[in-house]
Amino acid sequence: MSNNLLSSINSPVDLRQLDVNQLPQLAQELRDFIIDVVSVKEGHLGASLGVVELTIALHYVFDTPNDSLIWDVGHQAYGHKILTGRRDQFQTNRQLHGISGFPKRDESEYDAFGVGHSSTSISAALGMAIAANLKGDTGQQHIAVIGDASIASGMAFEGLNHAGVTDANLLVILNDNAIGIDPSVGALKNYLTAVKEGKNPKQNNMIKSLNFDYSGPIDGHNIQAVIEELERLKKVKGPKFLHVITTKGKGLQQAEENQVQYHAPGKFDANTGEIIPKSEANLPPKYQDVFGETILDLAQKNEKIIGITPAMPTGSSLKLMMDALPNRAFDVGIAEQHAVTLAAGMATQGMVVFCNIYSTFLQRAYDQLIHDVALQNLPVIFCLDRAGLVGEDGATHHGIFDLAYLRCIPNMMVFSPINETALQNILYTAQLGLEHPIAIRYPRGRGQNTNWKSPYQKITIGKANCLKEGTKVAVVSNGTIGNNVIQALDNLNYPSTIAHYDFPFVKPLDEALLHTIFSKFETIITIEDGVISGGFGSAILEFAAANNYHSKIQILGVPDVFIEQGSVLELQQYCKIDVLNLEKVFSQYL
């Protein structure tokens, strides 16, 4: 078998020159190419392997980019990127100045819509289809490829509900592999399983009842069958729905058998599929595991504790509690709004609810946070994993807005632990009983200390700490970025002129300590791993203005631009909040 099909394809125009009988060979080459690159460069693996045939078929049948193709969620789009002129750049996937791991409009005309968060494709494609109708372009096709975990989200249903009463030229393709990042959950998943197994009566079809032309389920790995069905649907007017069955990780045995682990496996052997082990001996724990182990321990002692996560049990480590106490820990699927209001409902009944959501995903439930939790002053405990800069996932996933968007909400308390022990102790303190809701934000990745487990200590709400005395300049930090300050001061041999204060509470601020600081120091430097606009430094500025202090204030943090992908260190360097840049700032005051 010759190996030159993929190397000759620089756009879907080239793809369409192939005979349909050549496409299985192309599928194998594309699969091998993805495996080869991701095994070395890392990234999301299983989702893209599962849609290789579907990707080829879509670009073969439809006139992309004139026809709009939207991937939901963008984990699936590696094959799409490789076939649309980015094969040679694919080595740079998810790297600084490289291509994004997700579809991105300004990267390629083939990326019809940017998507890193789920469940947006149907609404976006419908918007494009209605706009095309208004412009008189009724022949243009609009295709949304959505996973079975994504379609369970409320926004996807909102899109389906609207689409069903339009004549929009919309094709929704359900890529049904029964898994998102973790296995899909809920009644809809059970319905789809019944459909796949032929146990659901034809007249019971919920998609048809929403006025869609429904077809399927078909085998998503039979490229001939997929192409024939797409050719048929291309001629059908109005909203259409195709149910396609795929296997996540298809073509790599380990990825098929261990779908959670191989969603983003890190480096692995491209031939055997074996994950290359990283030495984890003597390393500090991941913050998510500090959360997971601590909440399980607390829940075993406090029967009122509940855990909730929207589709991130493994990523948040709530799975530890779900396995041990399944009646009190819930994965509600990709449904952040529901997760927050569910937590609010439980809190009204006296339950101690830990709602664990990635910082970037809490943005999706902002109204619920304000209207259902804070306005009613319900003491829900939000555990915001992946706060701050998250690295290679890039602009759609950085948790850099939370300090700014939480700080402005009445009743909301906001806490960022500097290390694992502080995280453990705030979780302990919160379950003792709070008068207000609290958001506890902590980063992706590992902490500082291997020996983080210690007897629980109650934290005083609103209290900050002096970590190092000084005479001239006060550095005031929030959260784990304070460890960069500690390291920079250590490298400068702990200069006597510079003091360092850890302010874990952005709200309420330790105003008593701030009065002391402003009375003593002529220069204040604030540092945070969130946006400068409206964040922790802004809170310090507001305090200074309200109390008529005139110290010089320098704010360090994330600038007012969307930060792209790269390693966390590279992105900290870009934002000038890495250790080396801090040393330069501090050196002015020696």
N, C-alpha and C positions, 0 to 999 in steps of 0.2 A: 504494500500500500504506500503510495507516495505521500510525502508529508508536506506538500507545498500549498495546500488549499488555503489555510489560514494566512500564510505569509503573503498571499496575493490579494487579500481582501483589505482594502483601505477605507471602504465605505460600503453601505448597503447596496449601492449601485453595482459594485463588483459582485456582491453576494447573489444578486438577482440574475447574474449571467450564468450561474451554475445550474446544472441539471438537478432536478429534485433527488435523483438517485445518489448524487454526491453528498447530499446534506448529512447523512449519518456519519460519514468520514469527517466532515467539518465539525460535527458535534463532538466527536472524540478528540479532535485536535484542540478545539476550544476548551474542553474540559481539562485536557492535559496541560494546556498553557496556563489556565487559572491555577491549577494545583502546583505547577512548577514555580510560579511567581509568588503565590501566597505562602508556600512552604518556607520560602527564604525571607520575604519582605513582611510577612504577617498581614492580618486583615480579616475580613469576614469571608468565610469559605462556604459553608453548607448551603446557604440561601442561593448563591449564584450557581453552584453545581446543580441544584435542583431544577433550574429553569433554562438550562442550556438549549434544549430542543425548542422550547417555547420562544426563547429569544430569537433564535435563528428563523423560526417560522414567522414571527411577527414582522421582522425586517424583510423577509422574503415576499410576504403577501402584501404588506401595506407600503405605501409610498412615503416612508419616513425620509426627511423630517417634515414634508408637507402634511402628512397625517401625523397627529400628535400622539406620542407614546409616553405614558406616565407610569413610573414604577413606585409601588407602595408596599413595603417601605424600601428605601434605596439600597439596602443590603443585597438585593437581588440583581443589581445592575452591572456587575463586573463584566459579564459576557456582552451586554449591550455596549459598554464603553469600548471594549476591545474591537467590536465589529464596526464601530462608528468613528474610526480614525485615531483611536488612542492606544492601539496595540503597542507601539514603540514607547509610549510614555507610561505604560502600565506599571513598569518597574518603580515609578515614583509615587504610586498610589498611597495616599494617606501621609505622605512625607512633606516636610517644609518645602514650599514652592513647587510641590508636585501636584498631581491631579487629586481631586477630592474623592473620598471613599463613597460619596453619594452623588446622585445626579445634581447638576448645577447649571443653571441657565447660561451663565456667562462663560462656561467652559466649552460648551458645544451646542450647535443649533439642534442637535438630536436630543438634548436634554430639555424636554418641553417644560418641565416644572421642577424646581428644587425640592427635594424631599429627604429629610433625615428623621422627622417624626412621622408616626404612622397615620393612616386613615384619612389623608387629605386628597387622595387621587380622584375619587368619584366627584367631589365638589369641584375640583380644579378642571377636570376633563369636561364636566357638564357646563362650567362657565365658558370654556373654549368653544364647545359645541353650540351653545346658544348664541355666542358672539358670531360664530361662523354663519349661522342662519340669518342673523340680522344683517350681515354683510352680503348675503345672497350666495354664499359658498356652501351649498347644501351637499356637495359631494365629498367634502373633507371628512376624514374619519378621526375619531377621538377615542383612544383606547386607554383604559385604566387597568393595570395589572395589580391586583390587591391580594394579600395573603389572608388566610383564614383567621389568623389572630387579629389582623388589622381591621377586617370587615366587621368584627364583633364590637368595635368601638362606636360610640354614639354618633360621631360625626359622619361615619360611613353610612349609617342608616338615614341621617338627615339628607345626605346626597341622593341615596336611592329613593327616598320618599318624594323628593322634588323631581328627580329624573323621570319617575314613572308617570307624571302628568305632563310631560313635554314630548315634542317630536324630535328631540335632539338626536343627532347621529352619534350615539354613545355606545361603546362596547365595554362592558365591565367583565374582566376575566378574573375569576376566582382561582388563585393558585393555592390549591388545598393540599397541604402536606401535614396538617394536624399539629403544627408546631410553629411558634414564633421564635423567641429566643429560648424560652422554656415551653413545655407542652401547652397547647391551647386548652382553655378551660371554658366551662359554661354550657348553658342549654343550647346555644347555637352550634357549638362544636358537636354536641350529641346529635343534633338535627342533621348536620352535614355527614356525620358518620353513618347515620341511618340511610341517607340518600346514597352514599357510596356503596353500602352493603345491600342495596335494593330493598330495604325494610321500610322505606317511607312510601306510602301510597302516592301515585302520580298526582292525584287531585289535591294532595296536601302541600303542593309546592309553594312555599312562602314567597319566592322570588317572582313567580308568575302572578301571584296575587297582588304584587306591586306594579303590575302592568309591564313587565319585561318579557321579551322573547327569550325564554330560557332553553338552553341546550346543554347536554352533558349528563352525568360526568363522563369525560373521556380521559384516556391515558396520555398524560402530558409528556411522556417519553417516546411515544409513537409519533415521530415527526411527520410522517405521511398523513396520519389521521388528523393531527392538529392543523396542518396546512389545508386539508380538504374542508375542515369545518370553518376555518377562518375565511377561506374563499367564499363559502356559502353565506356566512354572516356579513361579509363585505357588501353583499347585494341587498341585505335586509335593512329597511329603513326603521328609524326610531330606536328606543333604548333596547339593548340586547345584553344578555348575560350568559357567559360560557363558564361552566364548571370544569376545571382541569385538575386531575389528580397527579401529584408529583411526589417524589421522595427527596427530602432535604438531604444534601450530601451525596446525591446520586453519582455513582462512578468511583467513589472512594469508599471501600468497605467500612473502614473505621468511622468515617463521617456519617455513613448511613446507620451504623449501629450505635454510635454515641453522638446523637444529634445536638444535645445541649453543649457538650464539650467542644464539638467541632464547628459551632457557630462562628467562633473566632478563636482558633486553637493555639495561636502563637506559631512559633517555628515547628515544622515537622518534616519527616523524611518523605519526599515526594513519591518515592517508589513503594515504600511499605505503609505509609500513612501514620507511622508511629510518631507521637509528639516527642520532641526533643526536650527532655526534662531540664528545668532550671533548678539550680541548687537553691533550696529554700532554707537550708540549715542556718541557724543563728540570725535569720532576718527578722526584722520587726513584722508584726502582723499587718494584714490589710485592714484599713479602717472598717470596711464592710463586715469583716469577721469579728472585730471588736464589738460592733453593733449586734451582730447575730448571736454571738456567744453570751453577751451581757443580757440581751432581752430574754433569751431562753432561761438564763439563770434567775432573772427577776420574775419572769412569768411563772416559774415553778414555785416561787415563794408567795406570789401575789395573784390570786385567782381572778382578779378583775382585769388583768392585763390582756389586751387584744393586739394582734399584729395584722396590718393590712398592707398589701403591695399591689400596684397595678402591673402585673405581668413581669415582675422582676424578682422572683423568689431566689434564684441562684445569684443574680448580680448584686442583690442587696444582702444576701445571706440570711434573709428571713426564713429560708428553706429549713434551717436548723430547727426553728420553732414549729414550722409546718409539719415536719416529720415527727417531732416529739409530742406536740400538742395540737393535732389537726383540727380540733373543734374550736380553737381560739386564734388561729392564724389563717388568713384568707388571701388567696391570689384572685383578684377580681377581673383579670384580663386587662387589655389595653383600654382602660376606662378611668382616667385620672379624675375626671369630674365626679363620677360615681364614687370613687375611692374616698374622696374628701368628704362628700356629704354623707356617705355611709358611716364614716368615722364620727361625723358630727351627731348623727342619729344615735350611735352607740354611746357617745359621751353624755347625751341628755339622760341616759339611763344609769349613769354612774360608773360606766366602764372606763378603764384607763387605756386609751387608744393610742398606739404608736402607728402612725401612718408613714410608711417608708416609700419615698418617691425620689427619683433622681431630680436634682435641682432643675435641670432643663425641662423636665416633664411636668413639674409643678406649675410652670407657666401656663399649661393647658387647663388648669383648674383655678385660675385666678379669681373668677367671680365667686366660686364656691368657697374659696378661702376667706373672701371678704364677707359675703352675704350669709353663708351657712355656718361659718365657724366664728370669725372675729366679731361680727356684729352681735352675735348672741353670746359672745364671751365664753365659748365652750373650750375647756382645757385639752384640746387635741394636741398630741405631741407629734410634730412633723419631723421626721428624720430625713434630711436632705443629703443623700449620697451624691457623689460626683459633683460636689460644689467646687467652684473655682475653675481653673483651666484643666481640661480633661485630656488634652493631647491629640492623638491622631484622628479621632472622630470629627474634630473640627468645629466649624461655626455653628452647626445645628445642635451641638451637644455640650458646649461649654456652659458651666453653671455659674456664670459671672454676673447675672442680673439680680440674683435673689436678695442680696443685701439692700439694694435700692428699691426693689418692688415690695419687699416685706416691711421695710422700715417705716413706710408711710401709712401703714394700716393700724388704726387704733386697736388697743388691747393686745397687739401681737408682741411677743418677746422673741428676740433673735440672739442666738448663742453660737459661737464658733470655737470649739475646743482647740487648744494649741497642740495637744497630743492625745494619745490613747487613754491615758488615765483620766484626763479631763472629760473625754467622751463617756467613758464608763461612769464617771461620777455624776454627770448631768443627766444621763439616762436613769440612774438610781434616784436622783433628786426629783426628777419629773414625775416618777411613778408614786412618790410619797404624797403627791397632791399639789396642784398648782391652781392659782386663781385666774390664770389667763392661758390662752394657747401659746405654744412655743415652737419655734423652728430651730432645729439643731443642724447646722450645716458642717459637713466634713468632706474631705477630698477623696478622689479616686486614688487607689494605690496604697502604698505601705506607710506606716507611721514611723515613730522615732525609736521606740524602746522594745527590746525583746521581753523584758520583765514588766509588762504593763498591768498585769493583774495584781490588784492590791485590795485591802479591805475598803468597802464603799465609804465614801465621805460625802456628806451633804454640802452642796455648793450654795453659797449665799447669792440670792438673785440680785443681779445688777452690780456685782462686785468685780473690780479689776485688781491687778497685782503688779507690784514693782518687781521686775526680774533682775534689774541692775541699776544701782545708783549712778548719778552723774551730776555735772556742775553746769553745763552750758546748753546742751541740746537734749530734748526728750524725744525718743522714738516710740511711737504709740502704734502697736500692731494689733490686728484682729485675726485670730485663727492660726492655722498651721503655717502660714507664710511667716509668722513670727520666728520660726526655726531658721529661716534664711537670715533674719536679723541676728539671732544668737550666733550663727556660724560666722557671719561677717564681722561681728564684734570680737569673736574669738580669734579670727585671722589677724585682726588689728591689735591683738594683745589687750583686749578689754580697756579701751581708753577711758581715763577718768572723766573726760568731758562729756561723755555720751551716756545718758540713762535709757533704759528700755522698760516699757510698761506693756503688759499683756492685757488687752481689753476684750475678753471673750464676748461680753454682752454689747452688741451694737444698740440694743434696746432692751431694757432701760440702760442708759449710760451711767457710769459711776461718776456722777457730777461732783461729789465731794472730792474725789481724787483729781478730777480735772481742774477744779479751783486751785488745788495745791500745785499742780503742774504748771498752769498758766501764771501763777504768782511767782514761780521759781525760775522758769526757763524763758529765754528770749527767742528760741527757735523750737518749733514743734514739727516733727516729721511723722505723718501718718502713712501706714502701709496696709494694703488689703489685696486679696486675690479676686477682687470683683471690680466692676466698672467704677471709675472715679465719679461719674455723673450720678449724684444722689446717694452715694454709698456711705461707708464708714467715715471717710475723710470729710465728706459733706456734713455729717452729723457733728463732727468736731468743729468745723467752721461755723455752723449754726450756733453751737454753744458759745464759741468765742464772740460772735457778733451780739448775741443776746445778752452777754455779760460784760460787753465793752472791753474785752481784752485786745491787746494790740501786738501780741507776739507774732513773729513771722511763722506762717504755716505752709509747709510743703506737703502736697498730697501725692503719694505713689500708689499706682494701681493699674487697672486695665484702661487704656485710652478709648476714646469714643469712636471706635471702628469695630466691625465684626472681625474677630480673630480667626484666622484660617487654621489648617491642620499643621501638626508638627509635634515633636516631643514636648513634654511639659517644660523641660529645661529650656529648649529653644524658644518656646512661647514666653516663658518668664524673662528670657533675655530680651526678646522683642519689647516686652512691657517694662523693661528695666527694673524688675523686682527680683532678679536672681542675686545670688551671693556676691558675685564680682561687681555688679553694678551698684549694689548697696555699699560695698567697700569704698567705691569711688565717691559716693554721696557723703558717706561718713568721714572720709579722709579730709574733707574741707574743714571739719570742725575739730581736728586733733590739736 
